[in-house]
Amino acid sequence: MAHTTFSLGGDLPVRRLGLGTGGLVGPGYWGPRGGRAEARELLRTAVERGVTLIDTADNYGPDLAEELIADALYPYGEELVVATKGGVVRTGPDQWHLAGRPEQLRAMCEGSLRRLRVERIGLYQLHRFDPSVPMAEQLGALAELRAEGKIRHIGLDTVTAEQLCLARESVPVASVQNPYNLLERSSAEVLALCEAHGIAFLPYYPLGSGTLTRESAAAVTAVATAHGAGPGQVALAWLLHHSPALCPTPGTGSPVHLAENLDAATVHLTAAELALLDALA
């Protein structure tokens, strides 16, 4: 049976199956997707169901996802961690630009603080390393914000194993967010480092952008049938069993899909089923 919690940074426990908020904004992460009332209800339902980790970013909308979270959930419960990101500027649907200068990262973080209505962000993730800015300057900006009490823990999004090792020489890294799912395991080396150093790995596209729910391999279908579950639930259950560092935060704007995703935590895979699914890579 998979462990259900992970301690971010060693001192901030969260349930490993969380909620991503990309599904609350429009296509290409631009503009609204539906009404505010629907988003508010979905976020509140997630928390009522036990979600304690919500993953978002300042450029979702932009700004909109953070505003929706605050509108629905502020004041936040003591157990709830809202993880957000900075370092990317979005100028249209699927149009985004790296912005890693220290003054940009500071302005982004302070904007997130205002929108989320908090004095400190539990987990603040650098959305991408900006190759035009020295890594030390980007990490230094986050370290300063942490020292000022505006960030509790620092995370990194889309990094190589080498970058993670270099970053850890400068700042304590509490999380990594890289693509990882049943069929996409190119970040296996990064995952191994996370396991070794107590770093949370938040796999993005844990359902392969929906591919794993629409085009399931025969092995996934067979396991799903045995459990009376859907293929997406099996894909999420596999992540929870595959590594104790994996903390999937699947995004959705649908109450039905939210319930299906959260019910994946009740799917307990056998050793034989895990071996079958592991072989898909």
Secondary structure by P-SEA (a helix, b strand, c coil): ccccccccccccccccbbbbcccccccccccccccaaaaaaaaaaaaaacccbbbbccccccaaaaaaaaaccccccccbbbbbbcccccccccbbbbbccaaaaaaaaaaaaaaaccccccbbbcccccccccaaaaaaaaaaaaaaccccbbbbccccaaaaaaaaacccccccccccccccccaaaaaaaaaacbbbbbcccccccccccccccaaaaaaaaaacccaaaaaaaaaaaaccccccccccccaaaaaaaaacccccccaaaaaaaaacc
